[in-house]
Amino acid sequence: MRSTSTPHYHDKLSAFDTPPHAAVAPLRSRHRLTHRLTHRLGKRLVTHLVRQALLATALTAPLVAQAALPEAIQTALSRADLSDADISIVITPVGDKNASHLPAPIKVTDSQPSSSHVTPSAQHSNKTRDTQHPEKHSNNDASYQSTLVTIEKQTIQKHERQLHAYTDDPSTYQSLESIPTLPSEAKWPNAKMQTSQDSSTNDSSANDSTGVERKSAAHTTTKIDFSPLLSHQAQVARTPASTMKLVPSFIALDTLGADFVWHTRVYHTGVIIGERLYGDLVLQGSGDPKMTHERLQQLLYQVQASGIRHIDGDIIVDSAVFDKVGKDPAAFDNAPLRPYNASPDGFLVNFSTIAIKSYPLDTGRAQLTYTPQLADYQLPTTIATRSASCGQARYSLAPVWQASQLAFHQNLPNSCQEHAFYVAYPDAKDFAARVIKAKWQALGNTLTGDVLSRETPYNASSHKQPKIGLRALPMSPLPQVSYPSLNLAQQIHDINHFSNNVMTEQVALSIAAYASPSDTNTTAADTATTTQTAVSKSKGQEKAKGNKTSLYQFGKPATTNYPVALQTINQWWQRHLESPAPYLTNGSGLCRDCTITAANLNELLTYAYDHPSFDAYVNSLGVAGVSGTISAHSARLPESAAIGRAWIKTGTLNNVTSMAGYVKGLSGQDYVVVGIINSEQALNAYTARPVLDAMLDWTAQH
């Protein structure tokens, strides 16, 4: 029997019935009372009164035994040959249905309406058959009044077919080839178009006319929690796969802010005469998660525009912001060529990934092009073809990174036609150096030295001194260019929408490098102790050589590493949330030993719902049946009520599948939803995913 101090209300009704919220109504009246008391009694006293009210309600509310899982979910488990012991689920109402914080739902239709953006009244009278089957939900017509975006199902399906036909790695392709827009500027498939009513209800989290997000004191109001709609094995620690990305991505939004940017700064030693630098060009890495090759070219073009075209010296890449974060790319699953296994780096370029594009020729061969180019490295321009089906690069090409050239151990399948393969380079620092040199030369510039990528902080006294005549030039680095990254909100979009692992690692490490101690409850003594291993050696070297503080040190982020970053995340959790912190070994969820409970994720997502940066957070998630890694939801469950109404992060590993995010119920109520499946049996995660699809559908029907 459960303790009456922590009641759990579990669903016993059919999938089409209203959830049991008998105890919620009196709580809502008490909640209104607390707002009137706040100004008179103060937050601390009100919090005490609310806790007493909750306890009294809990003691007087009838106990409800833990119910079986809903029939739809139980049926899906049986079909997947799983039991209810393999799954953890928590579904909790959140917010006020009259003041939803979620974006407008997206209506997916079988035929194209006259306008892609229909007004509520026009949409209500639209006779186009909805794939979400409104005949099932005739009593919930009000839920369709807020639907402002209509998309044709064929448009989504065509996009998905073209994407998967063009590349075997659509997530990497979309991360590299697109620059996501901010939520306020978003277009399909993540559009957020509000009615005047929506705008007024969401005014507290909106942007001002300058486009700068207004910061407000987070979580200063006293909240009353709803009872769970469904809670099943909520406290069981499980491997979450990529739903773990929800943790560092939100903590970064909270500690750094949605508008935070990384600054890659360029310095020079020596002197500039004409357009020639007699000295070194120093690129100070910031940990920017998305320094694509195009953005690197923009950075180097700015250096060129500042008056440097010829360098009599070296280009030195200082990636010391992250200390010893490289990993063996084959360690996790023996797939070192896959971009999801790329290592983070203080100066990460293009996710350490090269695109190999094939174009069929008429001679039984295919032409190959590479983006980006690698300096001083041979890349084959043609390849013979063979009769075979097109698959991943390791099967279609069997590429091998040799010391000075790329070799293929397979001829290209002729069915690949025009196709893009994405292949990770094994060494992030060597990759960055080769791309920088190739880009610098492609701009028509010259370099007498080399590109040197280092993890130790740049130290002018340890490098050779350029001379003109007999006089050594001054060596203190001088600032030349500062290049800002995409802001954090845009980067979080890639992380959660396309499940980008290496970007997540960059962000997780950056929390420790840039967040102030007050953001994570880390004291100055804690910071000094935990970072000693990472920075003491470099500081000792500087002191021994008599290096004085220079302009190069101003604005430079603190050096960090994985132990420091993971401790910082843990400290944030302990300060802001009540459940025990999850166990992380990295930030992306690409791990077998990291664990989290469904209750952990539920609490985090509930906390995020009222946060000033919630728009950036929720718009980073895929939309069920429409976009992101949850776009195939409608193909797996065409009748689902969650299509266009659920914002979800998915996770997939062998023996693991998970979903977590938000669902807008047809009643207008918003829900936090978390489902994690782990199985010790040989499990194809894709066969288990329909179980969580059923969870989303069941939630949306409420």
N, C-alpha and C positions, 0 to 999 in steps of 0.2 A: 504494500500500500504506500502510495506517495505521501510525503509530508504535506500537510495543508499549507505550509509556508511557501511552497513553490508549486502551485497548481499548474497542471498542463491540461488544456482543453483540446481534445482531439476530435476530429471530424467523424461522425457516425452516420452522416446523411448521404444521400445519393449525389452523384456528380452534378445534378441540376438544382439541388436545394440550396437555400441560403445557409451560410455557416452559422454555427451556434455562438452568438455574441450576447447571451442573456446578461452576463456580468458586465458588459462594456457600457451599456446605457447609463447606469448610475455613475460609472467612472467618468463619463463625458460631462455630466452635470457638475461633478466635483472639479473637473478640469476647468470649466468656465468660472467656477468660484475662485480658483487659485489665481486667475488673472486679476480679479478685483482685489484680492488680498495682497498681491505682490507689492503694490506701491505702499501699502500701510505697514506690512510686517517684515518685508525683506525676503530675499531669496532663501536664506538658510531656514527661517521658521516655516516658510511655505513648503520647502522640501520635506521638512520633518512632518508636517501635517499630511502631505500627500502620501508619504510612506506609511503613516498610521492608517490612512484611508484604504490604501492598498492591502495592508495586513488585515484590516477588519473585513474587507470584501473577500479576501482569500479564505478567512476563517469561516465566513458565513456562506460562501458559495458551495454548491453541491460538488462533491468529488466525482470525477469522471474517470473511469478506468481507461487505460490505454487501449484505443480501438485499433482494429486491424487497418491496414493500409486501404485506401479507396479501391474500389473494384477495378477501375481502369488501370491503376498503377500495378495492382496485384496481377492482373491479366498480362500486362506487358512484361512483368518479371518472369512469369511462367513461360512465356514465349521465348524469352532470352535464356531460359534454363538457369535462372537465378532465384534466390530466396530472399525473404525480407531481411535476413541477417546480413546480406551483402550491401545494403543501402542505408544511407542516412539522409533524412529529409527534414528541413524546417521551412515552414511557410508562415509568414507573419504579416498581418495587416499593418500598414504604416501610413501615417498622415491622415489628412481630412479629405474625403472624397469630393468636397466642394472647393478644395484648394490644392489640387494635385501638383506635385513637383515634377512629374514625368512629362516628357515631350508628348505632343499630340499623337494619337495612334495613326498608323498607316493602313489605309484600306486597300487590299489587294483584290482586283477584279479580274474576271475572265475576259472582259472586252474593254477596249479603250474608251473612257468617257470623253466628252467633248472638251473638257478642260482638265489638266492635271491637278489643278488646285481649285477645288470646288468649295463653295460656301456651305456652312452648316445646313442652311435651308434647302439649297439646291441638292446637296448630298443626301439629305433626308428623303427627298422626292425622287432621287435617282433610282430607276428600276433595274439597273444593272445587277445581275446576280453576284452576290459576294461569296468568295471562296470560304469565308468563315461561317456560312450557313446561318443567316439571321433568322431563318424559320425556326431554328432551335431556341432562339433567344428573343422571342417576340415581346416578352415582358421587359426587355432591356433596351428599348429603342433610344432611351436617353443617352446610352453609352456611345451611340453613333453620332450624336450631335457634335461632339468635339473632334470628329475625324476630319481633318482639313487637307490631307494629302491622299491622293488616290493614284495607285500605280497598277498598270496592267501586268498580270501574271506572266504573260509571254515576254514582256520586256526583261523581267528578272531572269527567266529561264534562258533567254537568248544570251544575256550577259554572262551567265554562268557557263553555258556551253562554249562560248567563244574564249572565255578565260581558260578553261581547262583544256581546250584544244590547242591553245597557244603555248602553254607552259605546264610542266609537271609540278611547279611550285608557285601557285597563284598568290600565296601570302607574301612571299619574298618579292615577287613581281610587283604587287600592289604597294608594298612598303617603299620600294626603290623608285617606282615610276610615278608615284603620285605624291602631292603635297596636300595633306588634309586641311580642310578649312575649319575655322572656329565654329562652334555650335551656332552662333548668331548669324553666320554667313553660310551655313551648311545647305547643300543641295542634296537631291536624292543620292543615296538612300537614307540619309540621316537627317532629313529636313525637320525643322521645328518651327511651325508656323502657328502662332497663337491667335485666338480670337481676342476681342477686347476684354472679354471676361477672363480668359486665360491670363492675359497680360496683367490685369489688375491683381489677380490672385498670386501671381508669381513675382510681383514687383520687388519684393525684398531681396530676391536673388538675381535681379536683372542687371544689365550693364548700363552705365550712364551714357550720355550723348557722346562722350569722347571715346567710347569703346573700352574704357578701362573698367575692369570689374570692381564693383564696390565691395570693400572689405567691411564686414560687420562682426561683432563679437559672436563667436560661434557657441551655441549650446548654453546660452544664459537663461533660457526659459525652462521652467519645470515641466517635464513630460511625463505622461502616464502611458505605460506600455500596454498594447493590446495582448490578449492571450493568443497563443499560436493557433492558426487555422489547422495546422498539422505539424506534429513534432514526432519524429521517429528516429531513435538512436542518435539524438542530436549531439551527445557528448562523446561519441566514439571517434577517436583520432584516426584519420584516414589520409592516404596519399591523395592530394587534390589535383595533380597535374597542373595545367595552365590556369585554373581558377585561382591559384596562388598569386597570379599577377595582380589580382584585385587589391592585395595587401600593399605592396610598395607603391603602386600607382596612386592609391588614395593618400597614403602617408606623405608622398611627395607633394601632392596638391595641398595638403594641410600645412606642411612645414615650409614649403618653398613658394606656393601660390601658383595659380593657373597661368599667370603672366610671366613667370620666371623664365629667363633665358640663360644659356651658357655662352660665355664670350671666349672665343679663340683669339688670342692676342699674338701679334707678330712684332718682334723686336729685331734690332740689328746692332751689331758691334761695328767698330771701325768708323769709316766716313764714307759719305756718298759724294762722288764727283761726277757731274753730268748725270747719266743714267746708270753709272757703274758703282756698285757697292764694293769697297775694299774692306772686307770683313765677312762675318757670318750672318745669315738670316736665321732667326730663331723662332720656331712656331711653338707657342706655349699651349699644350693641350688642356682642354677644360672638362673632358668627359662627355662632350656633346654626343647624344645617342644617335643623331641622324646627320652626320657629315657625309652626305652622299657625294659621289664623284662630281656631280654638277655643282654642288655647293662648295666643294673644295676648289673647283675651277674659278668660282666667283671670288673666293678668298684670295687666290693667287692673282686674279685680275686686279683686285683692289691694291695688292702690293705693287703690281706693275704700274697702275694709275698713280700711285703715290710717288713714283719717280725712280723705281728700281727695275731695270731690265737685265742687267748683267751682274753676276755675283762672282767676285774673285775671292772665293772662300767656300764654305759649306752651307747647306741648309740643315739645320739641326732641329729635330722634332723632340720636344720635351713632353713626355707622357707620364711624368712622375706623379700626377694627381691620383692615379691608381697604382698601388704597390703590389706587385706579385699576384695579379689576378688572372694570368693566363692559365689555360687548362689543356689537357690532352683532348683534342676533338674527337678521338675515337673511344674515350673512356666510357661514355654513357651507353652507347648502343652500337659501337663499332661502325659508325657511319660518319667518318670525319669530313666527307665532302658536302654534307647537308648543311645549309646555312644556319639551321637552328642550333647547331653545335659550335658556332663561332664563339671565340673568347672575347670578353670585354677588353677595353684598352683605353688609356687616357687620351689617345688620339686615334679613335676608331674611324676608319674610312670605309664607306660603302658596305658596312657590315662584314668587312674582309671577304667580300663575295664578288665574283666576276660573272657576268652574263655571257653565255656562249649562244649565239644565234645562228641557226642553220638556214640556208636557202638552197633549194634543189637546183641542180644544173642538168643539162641534157646529156651528160656524158657518163652517167652512172656514178657521179660524184656530187658532193654538196659543198657550197662555199660556207666558211665560218667567219664570223666577226666577233669581236670581244669588246665588252664595255665593263670597266674602263680598261685602257691599255696599260701594260706593265713595262716600265723601262728596263732595258738590258735583259730581256727575257723573251725567249722564242715561243711564239704561239702559232700553231699550224693554221693555214688559211683555207685549206681544202681537205676533204676526207672522202674516202670511198663509201658507198652505200651498200646495204644488204637487205634482203627480204626479212623483215621482222616487225613486230609491233613496237610502237614508240613508248618508252617508259622513262623512269628516272635516269639521270645522267650516269649513275654508276652501272646501270644495266645497258643503256643505249650507247654510251661512249667509253665507259670504264677509264676515266681520266686519271692520270698519275702526275703529281707535281714533282718533277725532277729538279736537280740543282739549278739548271739554266734553261729548261724548256718544259713545256707541257706535252705529255705523250698520251695517246689514246690506244687502248688495248682492244677496242672493238670498233668495227665500222658502223657508221650511222644507219639505223633502220630507215628504209626509204619511206615508211609511213609517217615519219616525223614532219616531212615537208618544211614549211616555215615554222620554226619552233624555237623557244627560248629555254635554255637550261641554266640553272643557277648553281654555281659550284663554289664552295668555301675554300679559301686559301689557308694553309695550315698555320701561318705565322702572321699575326696582326701587324706587328711592327715592320716586318719586311714588306708586307703588302702595302702599307701606308707609304713607306719610303719610295717604292717603285712607282706608285700612282702619282705621288707628288712630283717626282722627277719627270715623268712622262707629261704631266699637265703643264709644268713650268716650261718645258721645251716646246710643247704644242702651241703655247702662246707666243712663240718666237723669241723667247728669252734664252740666256746662256748661263752655264754654271761650270766653273773651272774645277770645283771640288766634287763632293758627293752629297747624298742625302743620308744623314745619320739619325736613326730613331733610337731613343734611349729612355729607359725607365728611371734613371737617376736624374735629379734636378740639374738643369743647366748650370754649369760653373765656368764662368769666363776665364778664371785663372788657370783652369786645367786645359784650355784649348790653345792652339797655336796663335801667335799674334801676327796679324798681317802687317806688312811694312810698305811704306812708300819711301824710296831712297834709303836712308839710314835710320829713320825715326820710327819707332813702334807707335801705332795708333792707340788711342784710349779704348779700353775693352768693355766698359760698363754698358750693358745693353740699353738701347734707347727705344721707346715705343714707336711703332710705325703704323700699324693697322689693328683695329679691334673689330672682329666679325661676329655678330650675334647669331645664335641658333634660331630655329623655330621655337616658339614658346612651349612651355610644358604641356598646355592643353592640347596642342597639336601633336606632340610626341606621344602623349597618353593615348590619343586616338589610335595611332599605329599599334601600340602595345596591346591594347585590349581588342581592337577590331580585327587585326591580322595576327594576333598572338605572337608578336615578335620577341623572341627570347633574349637576344643580345641587347636590344634596346632596353628591355626590363632590367637587365643586369647593370647597364649604365646608369639608369635612374636610381636603382637601389643603392648603388655605391655613391651616387651624387648626394643622396640624403645626408650621409655622414660628412661629405666634403663641404656642403654649403649650408645646411640647417644650423641655426643658432642653438646653443645649449638649452635655452628656455623653451624651444619648440619641442624638444624630445625629453625634457627633464634630465638632461645630462649635465652634470656639474663640470666646472673647469678642471677639477682634479680628476674626474672620471675620464674626460677627454684626453688630458695629458698622459694618464696611465695607459689607456687603450691604444693610443696612437704612437706610443714610444717605440715600439718595434718597427713601425712603418717609417718613421722619420728620423730616428736618432742617428742612424748611420750617415744619412746625407747631411745632417746638421753638423756632425762631427767632422766630416770632410771639409765643409765650408769653413768651420772655425779653425781647423788646422792650417788651412791655406790663407787665412787672414781675409776671407771674403767679406766685404762690407755690404750692408743692406743697400740695395739700389732700386731704381724705378721698376726693375724686373720683378721685385717681390711684392709690390703694391697690387692688391686685387687678386693675387694668386691664391687659388683655393687650397685648403688644407689637404695634405696627402692622406689618403685613406686606403683601407683594404677590406677584405670580406669580414674578418672578425669584428672590426669596428662598425661596419655598415649593419651587420646583422644585430649587433648589440644595440645600435641606435634605434633600429626598428622595434626591437623588443622593449626598449625603454619607452618609446612612444606608446606602444600598446598598453603597457602597465599604467601609464599616466592617464590615458584617455578612456580605456575600456575596462570592463569588470571581469570578463572571462580570462582564463589563463592564456598567455600568449602562445601562438602556434610555434612549431619547431621548424625553423628554416635553415637550410644549408646553402641556398642561393635565393635569388628573388623571383626567378621565372617559373619555378615548379618543375623544371627539368631535373628531377631527382626522385629517388626511390625512398630515401630516408627522411625526407621532410614530411611533416604531417600537420593537419589542421582539422578541427571539428566543424560540423555543420553549424553548431551554435556560434563558433568563432566568426565564421563568415557572415552569419545572420546579424550578429551584433555590429560588425564593421559596416555592413551595407545599411543597416538601420541608422547608425551614427552619421553616415555619409549623406543620408536623405535630406537632412536639415542643414547641411554645410553650405557656406557661400559658394564653393566651387562645385556644387553638385551637378550643375549643367554640363560642365566639362567632363565630369566623371561618367554620367549616364549616357552622354552622347558619344563616349568612346566605345560603348558596347555595341555588339551586333544586334540587329533587329530580327526577331524570329521570322523566318521565311522570306526575308528581304535582303539582308546584308551581313557581312562579317562571317565568322565561322559558324554561325547559327542559320545561315541563309538556306541550308538544305532542310530545315525543319518542315517546310510546307511540302517538300517532296516525300518525306518520310511519313507525314501525317497531314494529308491534304484537308481533312475536316477540322483541323485544330482551330479552336477559338483564340489561340495565342498568336496567330499570324498577324504581324504588324502591331501587336500589343505587348510584346515582351522584349526587354533589353537585357541581353544575356552574354556572359563570358563562358566559354566552354573550355573543357580540359580533356585531353586524350593521351593515354599511355597504354602500353600493353597491360591488361588487367585493371585499368583505371578509366573511368569516364565520369565527367562531372559537368554541372551547369550551375551558375549562380548569377543573380541579378535582380531585376524588377519586372513585375507583371501588372498591367492595368486591367483589373477585372471588369467584366461587362456591367457590373453594378456601379462602376465608377470608383470603387475602392482600389487603392494601390497596395501591392504586396511585395515583400522581400521574399525571394525564393532561393533555396539552396538544396541541391541534390548531389550526393557523391556516392559512386559505386566502386567498391574494391572487391575483388574476388581472388581467392587463392587458386582457383581452377584456371585452366587455360581459357582465357576469355578474349574474344575479339571485341574490342571496345565498341566497334561500330554496331555490333548486334545488340549491345546494351543501351545504346543511345536512345532507341525508341521508348525505353522506360522513362527517361527524363523528359522526352517529348510529351509523353502522357501526363507527366507532372505539370508541365507548363500549360497544357490544354485544360487540365482539371482546375488549375488555379484561375485561369482566365475566365472560366465559366462562372465564377463566383462574383 
